[in-house]
Amino acid sequence: MNNSNSLITDVITAIRSVVGVGTFALHEPNFGDLEQRYLMDCLNSGYVSSVGAYVDKFEGLIAEYTGIRNVISTVNGTSALHLALLATGVTTNDEILMPSLTFAATANAVIYCGAYPIFVDSSPLNFNMDLIVLEEWLKANTTFKECRLININTGRRIKAIVPMHTFGHSCDMDLLLDIASKYHLEVVEDASEGLGSFYKERHVGTFGTVGVLSFNGNKIITTGGGGAILTNDDLLAKNIRHLSTTARIKHPWEVAHDQVGFNYRMPNLNAALGCAQIERLENFRVSKRKLNEAYLQAFKDIHDIRIYQEPRNCSSNYWLQSLILSENVLNKKESLLKETNAHGISTRPLWKLMHQLKHFSNFQKTTMHGSELLAKCVINIPSSPHLL
């Protein structure tokens, strides 16, 4: 048996020592009697669309858990990002700083606003936006004109920064907020993967002007499809809520609208599922943190591969568990992906970096040494909350 086959066998054995025998998805939801009871109650009420008691209840539960004042639930995380950007004043021809290492929805939402992404490198130390690279780029490529941050290469305004908490691991929000303040940038936190994650005991998504959550089927809790916008700004929340309900003017019987709005409100049926799921969130979070500890133990004697652990000042939900390959075994990454999946263990590489996608390849970017290294060495492994 050659070294490559030995490594693959060791990885499969280590994963199975934790999760057992069978076929395992990368991340799948866990449902029980509570979800069925709430869904049946919702169906019996007849209110299954965007009006109903469960929508309000779900928003209240999210607000209570995260410590935010206002929560507006939406049909998915992408729509939440779109509304969040619009509400903070992002408009046509603005530029938005965001990581290249992210899911496509982050960049898509910027494009929906008629704005331009500027892709920023990520740090191998925490998977998040490299704030040293970011500030170096800002120093070299921007100037202030009438209190507006202007890109000297394009003449366009740089309006906002969108940090994304990768796999639930928090960005260094202290440093990011310092940079945002220095350069007059709105902060729109993409915490789509971060429900149940904290930076210095404060929930992610609550540091910026607005934050965004996702409740897609593969997240720590799910509403089937859904998202939410978090903000402590009451006026902003009122505007976002109005936009999310097609900008309809409240009236007992007339149907009228006062601007172009969006049909982005979460349906009551989805919210009913979410209410049951969030009641189980803390159990899911504890299980996923224990899963990380079990993987750490299982992989401790495997050379050239390690399990990623949360960065300093972060208490992570460990949405996706990650293997980090050393430089010595980068050439074995594709074989590892192929063989683990062939053995019923779902694994995957990072998303294709945004600046490497054809339709985003002509947008501005910083240097990309960290992101491109991470793309070569990271593999996500089964991470569902019920594996332990």
C-alpha positions in Angstrom: 0.0 0.0 0.0 1.5 3.4 -1.0 1.5 6.5 1.2 -1.5 8.1 -0.6 -3.7 5.0 0.0 -2.5 4.8 3.6 -3.4 8.5 4.2 -6.9 8.0 2.7 -7.5 4.9 4.8 -6.4 6.8 7.9 -8.8 9.7 7.2 -11.7 7.4 6.5 -11.0 5.4 9.6 -10.7 8.5 11.7 -14.0 9.9 10.5 -15.8 6.6 11.0 -14.3 6.3 14.5 -16.4 9.4 15.3 -19.6 9.0 13.2 -19.8 5.2 12.8 -20.8 3.0 9.9 -23.2 4.2 7.2 -23.6 7.1 4.8 -23.2 10.6 6.1 -24.1 13.9 4.5 -22.0 17.0 4.9 -24.7 18.7 7.0 -28.3 17.7 7.3 -31.2 18.9 9.4 -32.6 17.1 12.5 -36.4 17.0 13.0 -38.5 15.5 15.7 -42.0 15.6 17.3 -41.8 19.3 18.1 -41.3 20.3 14.5 -44.3 18.1 13.4 -46.5 19.6 16.1 -45.8 23.2 15.2 -46.2 22.6 11.5 -49.5 20.9 12.0 -50.7 23.7 14.2 -49.7 26.2 11.5 -51.5 24.2 8.8 -54.6 23.9 11.0 -54.6 27.7 11.5 -54.9 28.3 7.8 -52.1 31.0 8.0 -49.3 29.5 6.0 -48.0 32.5 4.0 -46.3 35.7 5.2 -49.0 36.5 7.8 -49.2 34.5 11.0 -48.3 34.1 14.6 -45.3 32.0 14.0 -43.5 34.7 12.0 -43.7 37.1 14.9 -42.8 34.4 17.4 -39.8 33.3 15.4 -38.4 36.8 15.1 -38.9 37.3 18.8 -36.9 34.1 19.6 -34.1 35.1 17.3 -34.0 38.5 18.9 -33.8 37.0 22.3 -31.1 34.6 21.5 -28.8 37.0 19.6 -29.5 40.0 21.9 -30.5 42.3 19.0 -33.5 44.6 19.2 -35.0 44.1 15.7 -35.3 41.0 13.6 -37.0 40.9 10.1 -37.3 37.4 8.7 -37.0 36.8 5.0 -37.4 34.0 2.4 -33.7 33.2 2.4 -30.3 34.6 3.3 -29.7 36.1 -0.1 -32.8 38.2 0.1 -31.8 39.3 3.5 -28.4 40.4 2.2 -30.0 42.3 -0.7 -32.3 44.2 1.7 -29.6 44.9 4.2 -27.4 46.5 1.6 -30.2 48.6 0.1 -31.2 49.7 3.6 -27.7 50.9 4.5 -27.7 53.1 1.4 -25.9 51.0 -1.1 -26.8 52.1 -4.6 -25.9 51.9 -8.3 -22.1 52.3 -8.9 -21.1 52.0 -5.3 -18.3 49.6 -4.4 -18.5 47.0 -1.6 -15.6 45.3 0.1 -16.1 41.6 0.7 -14.1 38.4 0.9 -13.4 36.3 -2.1 -13.7 33.2 0.1 -17.4 33.1 0.5 -20.6 31.6 -0.9 -21.8 33.2 -4.2 -24.8 34.8 -2.5 -22.6 37.5 -0.9 -21.4 38.7 -4.2 -24.7 38.2 -5.9 -26.5 40.5 -3.5 -24.0 43.3 -4.2 -24.7 42.9 -8.0 -28.5 43.0 -7.3 -27.9 46.5 -6.0 -26.1 47.6 -9.1 -22.9 47.9 -7.1 -19.4 46.4 -7.6 -17.7 44.0 -5.3 -14.0 44.4 -4.4 -12.7 41.0 -3.4 -10.4 40.9 -0.3 -8.0 38.1 0.7 -8.7 35.8 3.7 -6.3 34.8 6.4 -5.3 31.1 6.8 -5.3 31.8 10.6 -9.1 32.2 10.8 -10.6 31.7 7.3 -12.0 35.3 7.4 -11.2 38.5 5.7 -7.5 39.4 6.1 -7.7 42.8 7.8 -4.0 43.6 7.3 -4.3 43.1 3.6 -7.5 45.0 3.6 -6.1 48.1 5.3 -2.9 48.0 3.1 -5.2 48.0 0.0 -7.3 50.9 1.4 -4.2 53.0 2.1 -2.9 52.5 -1.4 -6.1 52.8 -3.4 -8.5 55.3 -1.7 -8.9 58.9 -0.8 -11.6 61.0 0.9 -13.6 63.5 -1.1 -16.4 65.4 0.7 -16.4 62.8 3.5 -16.9 60.0 1.0 -14.3 57.2 0.5 -13.4 57.2 -3.1 -11.5 54.5 -5.1 -8.8 56.4 -6.9 -8.7 53.7 -9.6 -12.4 54.0 -10.6 -13.6 57.3 -9.1 -16.5 55.4 -7.4 -17.6 55.6 -3.8 -16.7 52.6 -1.5 -19.8 52.4 0.6 -19.7 49.3 2.8 -17.7 46.3 4.0 -19.3 42.8 4.2 -17.4 40.5 6.6 -18.5 36.9 6.4 -18.0 34.6 9.4 -16.7 31.6 7.6 -18.1 28.2 8.8 -19.3 30.0 11.9 -15.9 31.2 13.0 -16.0 34.9 13.9 -14.0 37.7 12.2 -11.9 39.9 14.4 -14.7 42.4 14.9 -12.8 44.8 17.0 -10.2 45.4 14.3 -12.8 45.4 11.5 -14.9 48.0 13.2 -11.9 50.2 13.8 -11.1 50.0 10.1 -14.7 50.7 9.1 -14.8 53.7 11.4 -11.5 55.1 10.1 -12.7 54.8 6.4 -16.4 55.7 7.0 -17.7 52.3 5.9 -21.1 50.8 6.7 -20.7 47.3 8.2 -23.1 44.7 6.8 -22.3 41.4 8.6 -22.9 38.2 6.6 -23.5 35.9 9.5 -25.4 33.4 7.3 -23.3 30.6 8.8 -23.0 32.1 12.3 -26.2 31.5 14.3 -24.9 30.2 17.7 -21.4 31.8 17.2 -20.1 34.6 19.5 -17.2 37.1 19.4 -16.2 38.0 22.9 -19.5 36.7 24.2 -21.5 38.9 21.8 -23.4 37.2 19.0 -22.1 37.6 15.5 -24.3 39.6 13.2 -25.0 42.2 15.9 -21.8 44.4 15.5 -22.6 46.1 12.2 -25.3 48.5 11.2 -27.1 45.3 10.1 -26.4 41.6 10.2 -27.8 38.7 8.2 -28.6 35.1 9.1 -29.5 32.1 6.9 -31.8 29.2 7.8 -31.2 27.1 4.7 -31.6 23.3 5.0 -27.9 22.8 5.7 -27.6 25.4 8.5 -27.4 24.7 12.2 -31.1 25.3 12.4 -33.4 25.4 9.3 -36.7 26.9 8.3 -36.5 25.0 5.0 -35.5 28.2 3.2 -35.2 31.4 5.1 -33.1 34.2 6.4 -33.2 37.2 8.8 -31.9 40.7 9.1 -30.7 41.9 12.5 -30.4 45.5 13.5 -30.6 47.8 16.6 -31.6 50.7 14.4 -35.4 51.0 14.9 -36.0 53.3 11.9 -33.9 51.1 9.6 -35.8 48.0 10.8 -39.1 49.7 10.0 -37.9 50.5 6.5 -36.5 47.0 5.9 -39.8 45.4 7.1 -41.7 47.7 4.7 -39.5 46.9 1.8 -39.7 43.1 2.5 -43.6 43.2 2.2 -43.7 44.7 -1.3 -43.8 48.2 0.3 -47.5 47.7 0.9 -49.3 50.5 2.8 -51.3 49.3 5.8 -55.0 49.6 5.3 -58.0 47.4 6.3 -59.0 46.6 2.8 -57.1 48.7 0.1 -54.1 47.2 -1.6 -51.6 50.0 -2.4 -47.8 50.5 -2.4 -45.7 53.6 -2.0 -42.5 52.4 -3.6 -40.9 49.5 -5.4 -40.7 46.7 -2.8 -39.8 43.0 -2.6 -41.8 39.9 -1.8 -39.2 38.8 0.6 -41.2 38.0 3.8 -40.8 34.6 5.4 -43.9 32.5 5.3 -45.6 31.4 8.5 -45.1 27.7 7.6 -41.4 28.2 7.5 -41.4 30.2 10.7 -43.3 27.4 12.5 -40.5 25.0 11.6 -38.0 27.6 12.8 -39.7 28.1 16.1 -39.3 24.4 16.8 -35.7 24.4 15.6 -34.5 27.3 17.7 -35.9 25.7 20.8 -33.3 23.0 20.1 -30.5 25.3 19.0 -28.4 25.1 22.1 -28.4 21.3 22.1 -27.3 21.4 18.4 -24.6 23.9 19.3 -23.3 21.8 22.2 -23.3 18.6 20.0 -21.4 20.3 17.2 -18.7 21.6 19.6 -18.4 18.1 21.0 -18.1 16.8 17.5 -15.1 19.1 17.0 -13.5 17.6 20.1 -14.1 14.1 18.9 -12.6 14.8 15.5 -9.6 16.4 17.2 -9.0 13.2 19.2 -9.5 11.0 16.1 -7.0 12.9 13.9 -4.4 13.7 16.6 -2.0 11.0 15.3 -2.5 11.5 11.6 0.5 13.4 10.2 0.1 16.3 7.8 -3.7 16.7 8.6 -5.2 18.6 11.4 -8.7 19.7 12.5 -9.4 23.4 12.5 -10.3 25.0 15.8 -12.1 28.3 16.5 -9.9 31.5 16.5 -9.1 33.5 19.5 -12.0 35.4 21.1 -14.5 33.2 19.2 -17.0 30.7 20.5 -18.0 29.0 17.3 -21.1 27.0 16.3 -18.7 24.9 14.2 -21.2 24.9 11.3 -18.8 22.9 9.1 -15.9 21.0 10.5 -12.7 21.4 8.5 -9.6 19.3 7.7 -6.4 21.3 7.0 -3.9 19.6 4.8 -0.2 20.4 5.2 1.9 21.4 2.2 3.3 17.9 2.1 -0.1 16.3 1.1 -1.8 19.0 -1.0 -1.3 16.7 -4.0 -3.6 14.1 -2.3 -6.6 16.4 -1.8 -8.5 15.3 -4.9 -8.0 11.6 -4.0 -9.2 12.3 -0.5 -12.3 13.9 -1.8 -13.0 11.2 -4.3 -12.4 8.3 -2.0 -14.3 9.6 1.0 -17.3 10.4 -1.1 -17.1 7.0 -2.7 -17.2 5.4 0.8 -20.4 7.3 1.7 -18.7 10.1 3.6 -19.7 13.4 2.1 -16.7 15.8 1.9 -16.2 18.9 -0.2 -13.5 21.6 -0.9 -14.1 25.3 -0.3 -16.4 27.2 -2.5 -14.7 28.3 -5.7 -13.2 31.6 -4.9 -15.3 34.5 -6.1 -12.4 36.2 -8.1 -11.9 32.9 -9.9 -15.5 32.7 -11.2 -15.7 33.8 -14.8 -18.5 36.3 -14.2 -16.6 37.9 -11.3 -13.1 37.7 -12.6 -12.9 41.3 -13.9 -13.7 42.9 -10.6 -11.1 44.5 -8.4 -9.2 42.4 -5.8 -6.4 42.6 -3.3 -3.6 40.1 -3.4 -5.1 36.6 -2.8 -2.3 34.5 -1.3 -4.2 33.4 1.8 -7.5 32.6 0.0 -5.7 30.6 -2.7 -3.8 28.6 -0.1 -6.9 27.8 1.8 -8.6 26.7 -1.4 -5.8 24.2 -1.8 -5.7 22.8 1.7 -9.2 22.8 3.3 -11.7 19.9 3.2 -15.0 20.0 5.0 -16.2 16.7 6.6 -19.6 15.5 8.0 -20.8 18.1 10.5 -24.5 17.4 11.3 -25.5 18.2 14.8 -26.9 14.7 15.5 -23.7 12.8 14.7 -22.8 12.5 18.4 
